Amino acid sequence: MKHTILNGDVIDCLRSLPDACVQCVVTSPPYWGLRDYGVEGQIGLEPTPEEYVEKMVEVFREVRRVLRDDGTLWLNLGDSYANAGGAQQPHRDSCGGIGKKGTRGTQPYHAAGGGFERPSALSSGLKPKDLVGIPWRVAFALQADGWYLRSDIIWSKPNAMPESVTDRPTKSHEYVFLLAKQARYFYDTDAVREAQNRVGGAGNRNYRAGSENGREAEGQSNRPNPAGRNRRTVWEIATQPTPEAHFATFPEALVEPCIKAGTSERGACPECGAPWRRIVETSPGGLPRKDTEAWNNGGPLTPHKGYRGSPIVTQRGWQPSCTCGCEETVPCVVLDPFGGSGTVAKVARDLGRSSILIEINPEYVQIAKKRLRIGEQLDSGVCEYVVKSFRTEAAP
């Protein structure tokens, strides 16, 4: 595995990378109006939401170049509220807080000691207390720029901190968007299956024991897929504090399914980078027994009432998705263009993937190096670590 940290402006660093060199991108850009990182060229302090969205499109246009055609982008973004004194941010919960610069909770953002003009959503025609809608503004802009917007995922926070508001619900979720370069792409659904709902709660009739009148239909099985059901779009994941960081970070549990679904566990072709795919065998898990042979042969199924259970998916091995003929693989590469404290790289390493982090703030680079244990001999011979600087002399 190889883990590279690039310290500098995100676009400059991205331009140093070759085309189609990563299989997956998992990232959480600086939220609009959240904090001052104290670094020249930082993103998130644009005067208006429109300018922030425009910058996001510029960055992810370059991300699209370095992403393989069959790769995916997993993008986490939070929202903010319009306010006469600047943008308001919902509390970032227990995962680090706002940090040393800026205020906590839903107070208008300000730099320590003043020093810069606060972003304002009101200049964009929004009214005070309006929800700005930053995540969807960015998602639609990326869609218009050529990305396929494939899914919106709700990151539900069971340990969300309370907000001092009395005229709206407390914000306890953020968005993760799944985007792709083309209609067909790599997605390992079997790597991120979730536990079945066996009792049929919340209207889940597929796994409810018996038929509609409480009796099991003759000749039918209501066995659920033992591998689990297809992952849903609401992920309940608690926020996670990072002792080394003084700012909000990804929880590792949020990053893990993105990397598992977006990269091959077996690895990729060392010549072209194409990911290996699972060889699976599918058999009926809830169809009438008389339809089993038709299912296996790809023929038409006989009419029957209802559908109980899921197809049984059994993994039989791995196969390349290219024709290079290589028998060995290399780890897939995960990119985080807004590396922060290095959570994406840490999870990638723990899952046996390589990573590339880009971070503008040299202090955060040191935090990421510490979390990856760069400089220690613990992973000697297993991981290769590279740190490069793209910072100019003019940068602080």
C-alpha positions in Angstrom: 0.0 0.0 0.0 1.1 3.5 -0.7 -0.2 6.6 1.1 0.6 10.0 -0.3 -0.1 13.4 1.4 0.1 16.5 -0.8 0.3 19.8 1.0 -0.9 22.8 -1.0 -3.8 24.3 -2.9 -6.3 21.6 -3.9 -6.4 22.4 -7.6 -2.6 22.8 -7.9 -2.2 19.4 -6.2 -4.8 17.7 -8.3 -3.1 19.0 -11.5 0.1 17.2 -10.4 -1.8 13.9 -10.6 -2.1 11.8 -13.8 -5.4 11.1 -15.5 -7.6 8.2 -14.2 -5.2 7.4 -11.4 -7.7 6.7 -8.5 -10.6 4.3 -8.3 -12.6 6.2 -5.7 -13.0 9.6 -4.1 -14.3 10.1 -0.6 -14.3 13.6 0.8 -15.9 16.3 2.9 -15.0 19.8 1.7 -14.9 22.8 4.0 -18.5 23.8 4.6 -19.4 27.3 3.4 -19.0 30.0 6.1 -17.9 27.6 8.8 -14.4 28.6 9.8 -11.2 30.4 8.9 -8.3 28.0 8.6 -5.8 30.8 8.5 -4.3 29.7 5.2 -4.2 31.7 2.0 -6.4 30.2 -0.8 -8.7 28.3 1.6 -12.1 27.3 0.4 -15.3 28.0 2.3 -15.0 31.8 2.9 -16.4 32.8 -0.5 -18.7 35.9 -0.1 -21.8 34.2 -1.5 -23.2 30.7 -1.8 -23.0 31.0 -5.6 -19.2 31.7 -5.5 -18.7 28.7 -3.2 -20.7 26.4 -5.5 -18.7 27.7 -8.5 -15.4 26.9 -6.7 -16.7 23.4 -5.9 -17.5 22.8 -9.5 -14.0 23.9 -10.5 -12.4 21.6 -7.9 -14.5 18.5 -8.8 -14.0 19.1 -12.5 -10.3 18.3 -11.8 -11.3 15.5 -9.5 -13.2 14.0 -12.4 -10.1 14.0 -14.5 -8.0 12.0 -12.0 -10.9 9.5 -11.3 -11.2 6.4 -13.4 -14.2 6.3 -15.7 -15.7 3.5 -13.6 -15.0 5.3 -10.4 -17.3 7.0 -7.9 -17.3 10.1 -5.8 -18.7 10.1 -2.3 -19.3 13.7 -1.2 -20.3 14.8 2.3 -21.7 18.3 2.8 -23.5 20.1 5.6 -25.9 23.1 5.3 -26.2 26.5 6.8 -28.7 29.2 7.5 -28.9 32.8 6.2 -28.4 35.5 8.8 -28.0 39.2 8.6 -24.5 38.9 10.3 -23.3 36.1 8.1 -23.9 32.4 7.6 -25.2 30.3 10.5 -24.0 26.8 11.0 -25.8 24.0 12.9 -23.7 22.7 15.7 -21.1 20.2 14.5 -21.8 17.9 17.4 -19.2 16.1 19.5 -16.8 15.3 16.7 -14.5 18.2 17.4 -16.6 21.3 17.4 -15.9 24.4 15.4 -12.4 24.6 16.6 -10.1 27.4 17.8 -11.4 29.9 15.3 -15.0 30.7 15.0 -17.9 30.3 17.5 -19.7 27.1 18.4 -23.4 26.4 18.0 -25.5 28.4 15.6 -23.8 31.7 16.1 -22.7 33.7 13.1 -19.2 32.8 12.0 -16.4 35.2 12.9 -12.6 34.9 12.8 -10.7 35.2 16.0 -10.1 38.9 16.5 -12.1 39.8 13.4 -10.0 40.2 10.3 -12.1 39.2 7.3 -15.5 39.9 5.8 -18.1 37.3 6.8 -19.8 35.4 4.1 -23.4 36.6 3.6 -26.3 34.6 2.1 -28.6 37.6 2.1 -26.9 39.0 -1.0 -28.1 35.9 -2.9 -31.8 36.9 -2.4 -32.2 34.7 0.7 -34.2 35.9 3.7 -32.9 35.9 7.2 -33.2 32.4 8.8 -33.6 30.8 5.4 -31.9 27.4 5.0 -29.3 28.0 2.3 -29.4 24.5 0.8 -25.7 24.3 0.1 -25.5 20.5 -0.3 -28.2 20.4 -3.0 -26.9 23.5 -4.7 -23.5 21.8 -5.0 -25.0 18.5 -6.1 -27.2 20.0 -8.8 -24.2 22.1 -10.0 -22.0 19.0 -10.3 -24.9 17.2 -12.1 -25.1 20.1 -14.6 -21.3 19.9 -15.1 -21.5 16.3 -16.2 -21.5 14.2 -13.1 -24.2 11.5 -12.7 -26.0 12.1 -9.4 -26.8 8.6 -8.4 -27.9 8.8 -4.7 -28.5 11.0 -1.8 -27.6 9.4 1.5 -28.8 10.7 4.9 -26.1 10.6 7.6 -28.4 10.4 10.7 -26.6 11.3 13.9 -28.1 9.6 17.0 -25.9 11.7 19.3 -26.6 15.0 17.7 -26.0 17.9 20.1 -29.0 20.2 20.9 -29.4 23.6 19.3 -30.7 26.7 21.0 -33.6 27.0 18.6 -37.4 27.0 19.4 -38.9 27.5 16.0 -37.6 24.5 14.0 -36.4 20.9 14.7 -32.8 20.4 15.8 -30.6 19.5 12.8 -29.3 15.9 13.3 -28.3 14.9 9.7 -26.0 15.7 6.9 -25.9 14.5 3.3 -23.5 12.1 1.5 -23.9 12.2 -2.3 -22.9 9.3 -4.6 -21.8 10.6 -8.0 -20.2 8.9 -11.0 -18.6 9.8 -14.2 -20.7 7.6 -16.4 -23.9 5.5 -16.2 -22.1 2.2 -15.5 -19.4 2.2 -12.8 -17.9 -0.1 -10.1 -20.1 -0.6 -7.1 -19.6 -3.6 -4.8 -23.1 -4.0 -3.4 -22.2 -7.3 -1.6 -19.5 -5.5 0.4 -21.9 -3.2 2.1 -25.0 -5.3 2.7 -26.9 -4.7 5.9 -28.8 -6.9 8.3 -32.2 -8.1 7.2 -35.4 -6.8 8.8 -36.9 -10.2 9.7 -40.0 -9.0 11.5 -41.2 -7.0 8.6 -41.4 -3.7 10.4 -42.0 -0.3 8.9 -44.1 -1.8 6.1 -41.4 -4.3 5.0 -43.6 -7.1 3.6 -40.9 -8.9 1.8 -39.6 -10.5 5.0 -42.8 -10.9 6.9 -43.5 -14.4 8.0 -46.4 -16.0 6.1 -48.7 -14.6 3.5 -51.0 -11.6 3.6 -53.5 -13.4 5.8 -50.8 -14.8 8.1 -50.2 -18.1 6.5 -47.2 -19.1 4.4 -48.1 -19.5 0.8 -47.7 -23.0 -0.5 -44.4 -23.7 -2.2 -42.9 -20.4 -1.2 -39.9 -19.6 1.0 -39.6 -16.4 3.1 -35.9 -17.0 3.8 -34.1 -13.7 3.6 -30.7 -13.4 1.8 -28.2 -14.7 4.5 -25.7 -12.1 3.1 -28.0 -9.3 4.1 -30.2 -6.8 2.2 -29.1 -4.1 -0.2 -27.8 -1.1 1.7 -30.4 1.6 2.4 -30.0 5.4 2.0 -30.3 6.3 5.7 -27.1 5.6 7.7 -27.3 6.0 11.4 -23.8 6.7 12.5 -22.7 8.5 15.7 -20.2 11.3 15.4 -16.7 10.5 16.5 -14.2 12.8 18.3 -10.6 12.9 17.1 -8.3 13.6 20.0 -5.5 15.0 17.8 -7.9 17.4 15.9 -9.6 20.6 17.1 -12.1 20.6 14.3 -15.0 18.5 13.1 -13.9 15.2 11.3 -15.5 12.4 9.4 -16.4 9.4 11.7 -14.6 6.4 10.4 -17.9 4.4 10.3 -19.2 6.9 7.7 -16.1 6.5 5.5 -15.9 2.7 5.6 -19.0 1.8 3.5 -18.0 4.4 0.9 -14.6 2.8 0.4 -16.0 -0.7 0.6 -18.6 0.0 -2.1 -16.4 2.1 -4.3 -13.3 0.0 -4.4 -12.5 -3.7 -4.9 -11.4 -5.7 -1.8 -9.4 -7.9 -4.2 -7.6 -4.9 -5.7 -7.0 -3.6 -9.2 -5.0 -4.5 -12.3 -1.4 -3.2 -12.0 -1.4 -2.2 -15.7 -4.7 -0.4 -16.3 -6.1 0.0 -12.8 -9.4 -1.8 -13.5 -10.9 -3.2 -10.3 -11.5 -6.9 -9.9 -15.1 -8.0 -9.4 -16.7 -10.7 -7.4 -17.9 -13.9 -9.0 -21.3 -14.5 -7.5 -24.0 -17.2 -8.0 -27.6 -16.1 -7.6 -30.4 -18.5 -6.7 -34.0 -17.8 -5.8 -34.7 -17.2 -2.2 -38.4 -16.3 -2.2 -39.8 -17.6 -5.5 -42.0 -20.7 -5.8 -40.0 -23.9 -6.0 -41.3 -24.7 -9.5 -39.6 -21.5 -10.7 -36.1 -22.4 -9.5 -35.1 -24.1 -12.7 -36.5 -21.3 -14.8 -34.6 -18.8 -12.7 -31.3 -20.6 -13.1 -31.7 -21.0 -16.8 -32.7 -17.4 -17.4 -36.2 -18.4 -18.6 -39.6 -16.9 -17.9 -41.2 -17.4 -14.5 -44.7 -18.6 -14.0 -47.2 -16.1 -12.6 -47.4 -16.2 -8.8 -48.8 -14.2 -6.1 -46.4 -11.9 -4.2 -42.7 -12.2 -3.6 -41.2 -13.4 -0.4 -37.5 -13.2 0.4 -34.5 -12.2 -1.7 -32.3 -14.0 -4.2 -29.5 -15.9 -2.4 -26.2 -14.5 -3.5 -23.1 -16.7 -3.0 -19.6 -15.5 -3.7 -17.5 -17.9 -5.8 -14.3 -15.9 -6.2 -12.9 -12.9 -8.1 -12.3 -12.0 -11.7 -10.6 -9.1 -13.5 -12.8 -6.5 -15.3 -10.1 -5.9 -18.0 -8.3 -8.0 -20.6 -4.7 -7.3 -19.5 -4.2 -10.8 -18.3 -2.5 -9.9 -15.0 -2.9 -12.5 -12.3 -1.8 -10.3 -9.4 -3.4 -7.1 -8.2 -2.4 -3.9 -6.5 -4.5 -2.1 -3.9 -7.1 0.3 -5.2 -6.4 4.0 -4.6 -8.8 6.3 -2.6 -8.5 10.1 -3.0 -9.5 12.7 -0.5 -8.9 16.2 -2.0 -9.8 17.8 1.4 -7.7 15.5 3.6 -8.1 17.3 7.0 -7.0 15.0 9.8 -6.5 12.0 7.5 -9.5 9.9 8.4 -10.1 8.7 4.9 -6.5 7.6 4.5 -6.6 5.9 7.9 -9.7 3.9 7.0 -8.3 3.1 3.5 -5.1 1.8 5.1 -7.1 -0.3 7.6 -9.1 -1.8 4.6 -6.0 -2.6 2.6 -6.3 0.3 0.1 -3.8 2.9 -0.9 -4.7 6.6 -0.5 -3.9 10.1 -1.7 -4.6 13.1 0.6 -4.6 16.7 -0.3 -4.5 19.3 2.5 -3.7 23.0 2.4 -3.0 23.5 6.0 0.5 22.2 7.1 -0.7 21.8 10.7 -3.4 19.4 9.6 -0.8 17.5 7.5 1.1 16.9 10.7 -2.1 15.5 12.4 -2.7 13.2 9.4 0.9 12.0 9.6 0.5 11.2 13.3 -2.7 9.3 12.7 -1.1 7.3 9.9 1.9 6.7 12.1 4.3 8.1 9.5 7.9 8.0 10.8 7.3 4.9 12.9 8.5 1.4 12.0 5.2 -0.2 12.9 4.2 -0.6 9.2 7.7 -1.0 7.8 7.6 -3.2 4.7 3.8 -3.0 4.5 3.0 0.6 3.7 4.9 3.3 1.8 4.3 6.9 2.9 5.1 9.9 0.8 4.6 13.6 1.8 5.0 16.3 -0.8 4.6 20.1 -0.6 3.1 22.2 -3.3 3.1 25.3 -1.2 4.7 28.5 -2.7 7.0 30.9 -0.8 4.2 33.4 -0.8 1.9 31.1 1.1 2.0 31.5 5.0 
